[in-house]
Structures are given as structure tokens and as C-alpha cells.
Amino acid sequence: MKVAWVLPGGVDRSGERRVIPVVLWLLERMARRASVHVFAIQQEERSCRYPLQGATVHAAGAPGRRPRTLANLRSEHRKGPFDLIYATGGIGADAVAAVAGRLLGVPVVVHLTGGEVASVPEVSYGGRLTWRGRSWTRLALGWADRILALSTPILESVQALGYEAVRVPFGVDRALWPPRPPRPRARGRTARLLHVASLNRVKDQQTLLHSVAILHGQGLDFRLDVVGQDTLEGALQSRAQQLGLGGRVHFHGFQPNDRVRGFMEEADLLLVSSRHEAGPVVAQEAAITGVPVVGTDVGLLREWSPDAALTVPVGDARRLAEGVAGLLRDDDLRVSMARLAQMHALREDADLAVERILEQFRDALGPRRPTQ
């Protein structure tokens, strides 16, 4: 089977920086079973191609990234026809894949992994926020042969728009991210809190900082490590200083996956403050490491709540602080929640994700015989 995977980026040739680890995990597995060509719309400034994880990456380069991606797809299709086009990462990639599918007469599978069906006006986010976004969403979903969703909330949003979809979460690579049993907190130890996400308005770290400011005001002994690329030019670091959190909150910027794992192993709780999530995979990574999540009522966290995750309303700093304090006071509950979350994450790992994705590929192909 020859597959074209269209995505925005996260597939740098280094395999370490400017990558999305879960994409690499899935790509490596998919490339064992199929001939995979990745078409990365925003990865590079110049058009190029290179091998990665057993696949071939075609980076569009600037300018004219989307037209160039279509041209690259057509060129590779002429060398040997694609059996199927797969899209992840947002409405731009989904729409390019849908158009390519129509032009080339190839089935398209769209996997909703971001804000394609979201509308979050307070942070100007979501594929359904503008007329243009809604038009591209209708095109992508209307022309897709199969629609997949990372979590039940996304699935329900798709169904509300009148489309059928299948829930297929991504998952964690157990070989590279081995399970670790949940463990009790050492008595008297400073509570270790962790937040892993790009610093941006959708992840809503303003609410995160306000919640830990409440904890600081209550005299809780904690340390919050924040890991992720800063897209807000230091605004959150300045806000942390204004809130008197300079000694409590530590910003580490982007970190490679093995370093993130180290932070996870030191953490007592993972905090998620997002206004929208399709996943997030970081919750699955924390669960595999034996760390439970306190977070907003989004994505997989809504599915896991109340037994395997503690969720609060979006934007509610006080409730987020109360949830953190409550689990730190009740360590038996914290460990129990971690065990149940780990069961969820182990049951839906990267191997199962690829099996389900390939099953959807076969369904989309129907009676067609894929190329060998």
C-alpha cells in the first residue's frame, strides 16, 4: 500500500528538534506496513525531501506552501500511484488532502487532531471561527472518505455537523516511553507540578499561573515546571514574576522527548489548562509514567473523568487550584487515579492506534486492491 500523509510539520530530519514525538511513533509503525510519503506543508523554508523513520518526507517550502504540496503530491503520484491520502494536524492539511484526493481520484482519510471543528472566539482559535475556516472545514469533511477523531468530544462535534466519524486516539510508544507504576508521594517533599505544552493562548497558561498563585497564597509548598516552546515572547514569564511566583514556577522552553520523560518521572501531578484539546497525548504520556492529571474538561480528560482524571471548567483558575490541592492532600486518591489513567493509556497505545488507522485505510479502499 502506498500512502500519502499530509500534515503541517513536526517531522524535522533530525528526528529530535521541531518534531512531534507521537507523529514519529506512528510514522515508524506505519512505514513498516506501507510505503509512506509524508507531505509537510510548513516544515521547511525551502522545498526538499529526506528519509525519516522509514518514510520519505516531502517538505513544501515557501512561498506557496499549499500549491507546492499539491504539486509534490501529483508528482509522486505519477511515479507510482497512491492508494490513499491521510491527513492530520489541522484544517489546512485536511483541505489539501481533500483537494488532492479529488484531483487524483484517491480515497482520503481525515484524522481530526486539532481545532478543525472548534470555535473558541476568546482566543481567536478554531476552524469554525470564520467564514473561510468553516468553508474549508466543509470541503475537507465533505470530501473525506473516512473521518477519524482523537477523542469522544471531537467525535460528538463532528456528528453535530452532520458527518459520521470514528474515534481513533493516538497513543504512546511503550518501547520509547516505558510504563512506570504510580508511586506514593514522599512525606514532606515539595509537591512537583508539571505542565507540558507550547506556550500559547489556546493552552491558556494565564489560567495555569493564576491557579498556582492561589496555591502559593494558601502556603502550599510546590514547584511548577513548565516545558514547551514559547510563542508569546516572554509574556508568561513576566506574568509569573508579577504574581510573585518567581521562586515557584520554572520555565524550561522546548525540551527533547527524553528530557520531558525526566520531568514526568519527578512529577506528582500533570496540569492541563487548555481551552481546547483533541487529545492531549501528553496526558497519555503522564499516565504511562504513573502521573495523574488535573485539567480542564477537554478531549480525553473528559472521557477519563472523574475516576482517571480530575477535570474543571475551562478558564476556572480557582477550581483548578482546588483540584490540585485536593489530590495533594489525598495521596491514596491521587495514586488510584494514576492507576486508572495508566490502564486507559496502556490499552490505547501507539501499536493499537496504527492498527486502527490501517483498518480505516482498508475500509476506505473498499474492494480496491492496494499496491504492494
DOBAGU-344485 format. One record per residue (C-alpha): residue number from 1; residue in three letters; x, y, z. Coordinates in Angstrom, 3 decimals. Example, Ala and Ser with C-alpha at 12.3 -4.5 7.8 and 13.67 -1.06 7.14 Angstrom:
BEGIN
<1 Ala <12.300 -4.500 7.800>> <2 Ser <13.670 -1.060 7.140>> 
//
This chain:
BEGIN
<1 Met <0.000 0.000 0.000>> <2 Lys <1.325 3.445 -0.917>> <3 Val <0.125 6.187 1.432>> <4 Ala <0.469 9.983 1.298>> <5 Trp <0.403 11.556 4.770>> <6 Val <-0.317 15.304 4.668>> <7 Leu <0.467 17.332 7.795>> <8 Pro <1.679 20.821 8.766>> <9 Gly <5.036 19.746 10.234>> <10 Gly <6.620 18.057 13.234>> <11 Val <8.827 15.818 11.055>> <12 Asp <12.233 17.509 11.088>> <13 Arg <15.035 15.454 9.549>> <14 Ser <16.896 15.469 12.899>> <15 Gly <14.168 13.359 14.473>> <16 Glu <14.699 15.376 17.681>> <17 Arg <14.011 19.090 17.259>> <18 Arg <10.927 20.574 15.608>> <19 Val <9.243 17.190 15.843>> <20 Ile <6.008 15.868 17.296>> <21 Pro <7.019 12.628 19.049>> <22 Val <3.676 10.878 18.606>> <23 Val <3.825 11.559 14.845>> <24 Leu <7.251 9.878 14.714>> <25 Trp <5.961 6.926 16.732>> <26 Leu <3.045 6.400 14.368>> <27 Leu <5.115 7.065 11.256>> <28 Glu <7.706 4.449 12.152>> <29 Arg <4.997 1.826 12.658>> <30 Met <3.040 2.767 9.567>> <31 Ala <6.194 2.658 7.430>> <32 Arg <6.717 -0.982 8.425>> <33 Arg <3.374 -1.869 6.824>> <34 Ala <3.179 0.520 3.867>> <35 Ser <5.177 2.770 1.589>> <36 Val <4.633 6.146 3.284>> <37 His <5.351 9.568 1.786>> <38 Val <4.896 12.499 4.188>> <39 Phe <3.968 15.880 2.693>> <40 Ala <4.893 18.553 5.245>> <41 Ile <3.360 21.939 4.454>> <42 Gln <5.209 24.145 6.953>> <43 Gln <8.288 22.151 7.980>> <44 Glu <10.977 23.890 5.886>> <45 Glu <11.608 27.252 4.262>> <46 Arg <12.956 25.572 1.128>> <47 Ser <11.488 22.679 -0.822>> <48 Cys <13.347 19.429 -0.096>> <49 Arg <12.930 15.729 0.588>> <50 Tyr <14.639 13.385 3.038>> <51 Pro <14.179 9.986 4.723>> <52 Leu <12.678 9.736 8.212>> <53 Gln <11.522 6.738 10.232>> <54 Gly <11.400 4.513 7.143>> <55 Ala <9.300 7.028 5.180>> <56 Thr <10.106 9.817 2.719>> <57 Val <9.345 13.407 3.717>> <58 His <8.494 15.965 1.021>> <59 Ala <8.755 19.450 2.568>> <60 Ala <6.930 22.107 0.550>> <61 Gly <8.969 25.187 1.377>> <62 Ala <7.918 28.800 0.892>> <63 Pro <6.287 30.603 -0.799>> <64 Gly <3.057 28.931 -1.981>> <65 Arg <3.198 26.091 0.510>> <66 Arg <-0.217 24.571 -0.207>> <67 Pro <0.003 24.730 -4.033>> <68 Arg <3.533 23.309 -3.821>> <69 Thr <2.292 20.469 -1.582>> <70 Leu <-0.378 19.641 -4.172>> <71 Ala <2.252 19.735 -6.908>> <72 Asn <4.538 17.416 -4.907>> <73 Leu <1.639 15.020 -4.350>> <74 Arg <0.821 14.907 -8.054>> <75 Ser <4.460 14.419 -8.994>> <76 Glu <4.946 11.483 -6.629>> <77 His <1.592 10.020 -7.708>> <78 Arg <2.818 9.953 -11.323>> <79 Lys <5.903 7.978 -10.252>> <80 Gly <3.682 5.369 -8.593>> <81 Pro <0.000 5.872 -7.738>> <82 Phe <-1.023 6.455 -4.154>> <83 Asp <-3.646 4.109 -2.790>> <84 Leu <-4.800 6.563 -0.135>> <85 Ile <-4.223 10.068 1.270>> <86 Tyr <-4.187 10.567 5.055>> <87 Ala <-4.306 13.997 6.736>> <88 Thr <-3.629 15.155 10.303>> <89 Gly <-2.788 18.360 12.109>> <90 Gly <-5.415 20.907 11.130>> <91 Ile <-7.804 22.191 8.541>> <92 Gly <-5.022 23.359 6.193>> <93 Ala <-3.633 19.837 5.846>> <94 Asp <-7.134 18.339 5.729>> <95 Ala <-8.214 20.641 2.913>> <96 Val <-5.051 19.997 0.864>> <97 Ala <-5.594 16.255 1.235>> <98 Ala <-9.256 16.533 0.232>> <99 Val <-8.434 18.531 -2.902>> <100 Ala <-5.611 16.152 -3.814>> <101 Gly <-7.939 13.202 -3.388>> <102 Arg <-10.417 14.710 -5.839>> <103 Leu <-7.722 15.621 -8.358>> <104 Leu <-6.027 12.228 -8.236>> <105 Gly <-9.093 10.033 -7.699>> <106 Val <-7.683 8.625 -4.459>> <107 Pro <-9.606 7.940 -1.192>> <108 Val <-8.964 10.395 1.656>> <109 Val <-8.922 9.721 5.407>> <110 Val <-9.015 12.869 7.579>> <111 His <-7.935 12.483 11.211>> <112 Leu <-9.115 15.419 13.350>> <113 Thr <-6.243 16.109 15.734>> <114 Gly <-6.587 19.827 16.424>> <115 Gly <-9.140 22.622 16.274>> <116 Glu <-10.743 21.793 12.923>> <117 Val <-14.280 21.645 14.342>> <118 Ala <-13.685 24.093 17.206>> <119 Ser <-14.686 27.713 17.697>> <120 Val <-13.001 29.443 20.638>> <121 Pro <-13.532 33.166 19.995>> <122 Glu <-11.894 34.397 23.209>> <123 Val <-8.513 33.238 21.846>> <124 Ser <-9.352 33.542 18.124>> <125 Tyr <-8.949 29.807 17.622>> <126 Gly <-10.713 27.112 15.654>> <127 Gly <-11.578 26.018 12.158>> <128 Arg <-15.188 27.093 12.593>> <129 Leu <-14.443 30.576 13.878>> <130 Thr <-14.510 32.336 10.498>> <131 Trp <-16.445 32.041 7.261>> <132 Arg <-13.288 30.945 5.444>> <133 Gly <-12.487 28.352 8.108>> <134 Arg <-15.997 26.944 8.009>> <135 Ser <-15.802 26.714 4.209>> <136 Trp <-12.512 24.793 4.344>> <137 Thr <-13.903 22.537 7.075>> <138 Arg <-16.984 21.701 4.981>> <139 Leu <-14.772 20.965 1.997>> <140 Ala <-12.400 18.710 3.942>> <141 Leu <-15.091 16.791 5.803>> <142 Gly <-17.446 16.630 2.834>> <143 Trp <-14.806 15.220 0.502>> <144 Ala <-13.248 12.807 3.003>> <145 Asp <-13.989 9.103 2.594>> <146 Arg <-13.384 8.489 6.298>> <147 Ile <-13.243 10.904 9.257>> <148 Leu <-11.383 9.936 12.428>> <149 Ala <-11.399 11.793 15.773>> <150 Leu <-8.884 11.648 18.616>> <151 Ser <-11.490 11.697 21.388>> <152 Thr <-15.215 11.472 22.090>> <153 Pro <-15.734 15.271 22.427>> <154 Ile <-14.286 15.750 18.914>> <155 Leu <-16.368 12.862 17.621>> <156 Glu <-19.502 14.477 19.023>> <157 Ser <-18.601 17.833 17.446>> <158 Val <-18.258 16.164 14.035>> <159 Gln <-21.563 14.377 14.426>> <160 Ala <-23.252 17.649 15.391>> <161 Leu <-22.180 18.982 11.980>> <162 Gly <-23.897 16.047 10.282>> <163 Tyr <-20.865 13.863 9.485>> <164 Glu <-20.045 10.311 10.533>> <165 Ala <-16.727 9.715 12.285>> <166 Val <-14.807 7.035 14.174>> <167 Arg <-12.951 7.559 17.443>> <168 Val <-9.267 6.673 16.960>> <169 Pro <-6.920 8.141 19.617>> <170 Phe <-3.194 8.357 19.111>> <171 Gly <-1.080 6.519 21.664>> <172 Val <2.287 6.282 23.394>> <173 Asp <5.238 4.207 22.184>> <174 Arg <5.816 1.843 25.107>> <175 Ala <9.335 0.953 23.943>> <176 Leu <10.476 4.584 23.996>> <177 Trp <8.180 5.603 26.870>> <178 Pro <8.091 2.530 29.146>> <179 Pro <5.349 2.182 31.773>> <180 Arg <6.237 3.080 35.340>> <181 Pro <3.961 2.150 38.258>> <182 Pro <2.246 5.019 40.103>> <183 Arg <4.008 5.719 43.391>> <184 Pro <3.113 7.453 46.651>> <185 Arg <4.487 10.905 47.426>> <186 Ala <7.350 11.062 49.875>> <187 Arg <6.146 12.704 53.072>> <188 Gly <7.361 16.264 53.482>> <189 Arg <8.602 16.510 49.885>> <190 Thr <7.882 19.672 47.917>> <191 Ala <4.974 18.921 45.568>> <192 Arg <6.192 18.656 41.980>> <193 Leu <3.710 20.005 39.440>> <194 Leu <4.295 19.793 35.693>> <195 His <2.839 21.481 32.618>> <196 Val <3.963 20.390 29.124>> <197 Ala <2.644 22.398 26.178>> <198 Ser <3.571 25.122 23.749>> <199 Leu <3.103 28.493 25.438>> <200 Asn <0.142 29.992 23.584>> <201 Arg <-3.339 31.379 24.190>> <202 Val <-5.158 28.118 23.445>> <203 Lys <-3.180 26.283 26.140>> <204 Asp <-4.215 29.162 28.447>> <205 Gln <-1.223 29.296 30.760>> <206 Gln <-2.639 32.559 32.174>> <207 Thr <-5.246 30.428 33.950>> <208 Leu <-2.497 27.996 34.972>> <209 Leu <-0.454 30.789 36.568>> <210 His <-3.459 32.230 38.375>> <211 Ser <-4.302 28.792 39.778>> <212 Val <-0.808 28.246 41.187>> <213 Ala <-0.814 31.826 42.524>> <214 Ile <-3.848 30.776 44.577>> <215 Leu <-1.925 27.731 45.839>> <216 His <1.039 29.949 46.705>> <217 Gly <-1.242 32.292 48.636>> <218 Gln <-2.531 29.311 50.622>> <219 Gly <1.006 28.403 51.675>> <220 Leu <1.299 25.191 49.648>> <221 Asp <4.888 24.036 49.179>> <222 Phe <5.204 23.296 45.462>> <223 Arg <7.363 23.691 42.366>> <224 Leu <5.804 24.036 38.885>> <225 Asp <7.948 23.103 35.875>> <226 Val <6.665 24.464 32.553>> <227 Val <8.051 22.764 29.449>> <228 Gly <7.271 23.976 25.951>> <229 Gln <8.201 26.364 23.180>> <230 Asp <7.395 29.985 23.985>> <231 Thr <5.288 31.646 21.266>> <232 Leu <4.281 34.585 23.499>> <233 Glu <7.674 36.335 23.687>> <234 Gly <8.143 36.094 27.440>> <235 Ala <4.686 37.377 28.439>> <236 Leu <4.028 34.422 30.754>> <237 Gln <7.412 34.680 32.449>> <238 Ser <6.673 38.346 33.150>> <239 Arg <3.232 37.471 34.478>> <240 Ala <4.700 34.849 36.800>> <241 Gln <7.016 37.489 38.271>> <242 Gln <4.107 39.917 38.718>> <243 Leu <2.212 37.216 40.628>> <244 Gly <5.167 36.634 42.945>> <245 Leu <5.861 33.163 41.545>> <246 Gly <9.491 33.643 40.599>> <247 Gly <10.701 31.010 43.040>> <248 Arg <7.844 28.610 42.368>> <249 Val <7.445 28.472 38.574>> <250 His <10.332 27.445 36.321>> <251 Phe <10.179 27.790 32.525>> <252 His <12.357 25.368 30.560>> <253 Gly <11.394 26.074 26.941>> <254 Phe <11.372 23.291 24.366>> <255 Gln <12.917 20.052 25.599>> <256 Pro <13.627 16.792 23.716>> <257 Asn <11.441 13.822 24.500>> <258 Asp <13.904 12.091 26.818>> <259 Arg <14.192 15.259 28.886>> <260 Val <10.408 15.557 29.078>> <261 Arg <10.325 11.998 30.361>> <262 Gly <12.696 13.028 33.141>> <263 Phe <10.353 15.828 34.202>> <264 Met <7.443 13.368 34.161>> <265 Glu <9.244 10.939 36.434>> <266 Glu <9.758 13.706 39.006>> <267 Ala <6.156 14.947 38.844>> <268 Asp <3.313 14.317 41.269>> <269 Leu <0.654 15.856 39.016>> <270 Leu <0.379 16.996 35.398>> <271 Leu <-1.633 20.196 34.956>> <272 Val <-3.588 20.908 31.750>> <273 Ser <-5.162 24.360 31.367>> <274 Ser <-6.185 24.249 27.687>> <275 Arg <-9.292 25.884 26.292>> <276 His <-9.430 23.181 23.616>> <277 Glu <-7.763 19.815 23.100>> <278 Ala <-8.416 16.933 20.740>> <279 Gly <-6.144 14.689 22.876>> <280 Pro <-3.830 15.601 24.508>> <281 Val <-1.138 12.941 24.078>> <282 Val <0.777 14.492 26.989>> <283 Ala <-1.943 13.193 29.317>> <284 Gln <-1.333 9.685 27.952>> <285 Glu <2.425 10.124 28.421>> <286 Ala <1.882 11.206 32.025>> <287 Ala <-0.439 8.270 32.647>> <288 Ile <2.106 5.789 31.257>> <289 Thr <4.657 7.333 33.652>> <290 Gly <2.274 6.874 36.600>> <291 Val <1.289 10.546 36.939>> <292 Pro <-2.385 11.619 37.121>> <293 Val <-3.826 14.754 35.522>> <294 Val <-5.715 17.738 36.882>> <295 Gly <-7.027 19.718 33.964>> <296 Thr <-9.801 21.400 32.071>> <297 Asp <-12.780 19.498 30.716>> <298 Val <-11.375 18.842 27.231>> <299 Gly <-10.600 15.901 24.944>> <300 Leu <-9.517 12.646 26.539>> <301 Leu <-9.649 14.196 30.021>> <302 Arg <-13.415 14.436 29.706>> <303 Glu <-13.502 10.731 28.865>> <304 Trp <-11.298 9.808 31.821>> <305 Ser <-13.121 11.972 34.366>> <306 Pro <-13.979 11.533 37.215>> <307 Asp <-12.161 8.306 38.078>> <308 Ala <-8.969 8.569 35.978>> <309 Ala <-8.599 12.368 35.771>> <310 Leu <-9.827 15.360 37.734>> <311 Thr <-11.390 17.965 35.447>> <312 Val <-12.617 21.517 35.988>> <313 Pro <-14.392 24.073 33.770>> <314 Val <-12.280 25.822 31.146>> <315 Gly <-10.761 29.075 32.431>> <316 Asp <-11.575 28.412 36.102>> <317 Ala <-8.321 29.041 37.966>> <318 Arg <-9.882 28.628 41.416>> <319 Arg <-11.357 25.222 40.637>> <320 Leu <-8.068 24.129 39.082>> <321 Ala <-6.248 25.154 42.266>> <322 Glu <-8.797 23.329 44.410>> <323 Gly <-8.354 20.169 42.336>> <324 Val <-4.574 20.265 42.706>> <325 Ala <-4.721 20.907 46.442>> <326 Gly <-7.312 18.174 46.944>> <327 Leu <-5.235 15.478 45.240>> <328 Leu <-2.078 16.538 47.035>> <329 Arg <-3.922 16.193 50.344>> <330 Asp <-5.368 12.758 49.460>> <331 Asp <-2.458 10.690 48.164>> <332 Asp <-4.447 7.446 48.098>> <333 Leu <-6.896 9.073 45.673>> <334 Arg <-4.042 10.522 43.626>> <335 Val <-2.398 7.107 43.228>> <336 Ser <-5.725 5.400 42.491>> <337 Met <-6.460 7.960 39.770>> <338 Ala <-2.978 7.403 38.331>> <339 Arg <-3.547 3.646 38.132>> <340 Leu <-6.826 4.032 36.278>> <341 Ala <-5.333 6.602 33.893>> <342 Gln <-2.441 4.250 33.176>> <343 Met <-4.899 1.482 32.304>> <344 His <-6.502 3.775 29.715>> <345 Ala <-3.143 4.779 28.224>> <346 Leu <-1.808 1.216 28.068>> <347 Arg <-4.976 -0.054 26.443>> <348 Glu <-4.753 2.543 23.655>> <349 Asp <-1.041 2.712 22.859>> <350 Ala <0.772 3.566 19.604>> <351 Asp <0.599 -0.013 18.305>> <352 Leu <-3.178 -0.120 18.641>> <353 Ala <-3.508 3.363 17.132>> <354 Val <-1.725 2.290 13.951>> <355 Glu <-3.762 -0.908 13.737>> <356 Arg <-6.968 1.107 13.927>> <357 Ile <-5.742 3.680 11.412>> <358 Leu <-4.763 0.958 8.928>> <359 Glu <-8.137 -0.698 9.445>> <360 Gln <-9.790 2.582 8.452>> <361 Phe <-7.495 2.759 5.414>> <362 Arg <-8.677 -0.698 4.314>> <363 Asp <-12.308 0.282 4.819>> <364 Ala <-11.812 3.450 2.768>> <365 Leu <-10.236 1.442 -0.049>> <366 Gly <-13.195 -0.939 -0.118>> <367 Pro <-12.847 -3.531 -2.910>> <368 Arg <-9.775 -1.804 -4.368>> <369 Arg <-6.586 -3.814 -4.167>> <370 Pro <-3.769 -1.700 -2.698>> <371 Thr <-0.421 -1.686 -4.471>> <372 Gln <2.251 -3.933 -2.990>> 
//
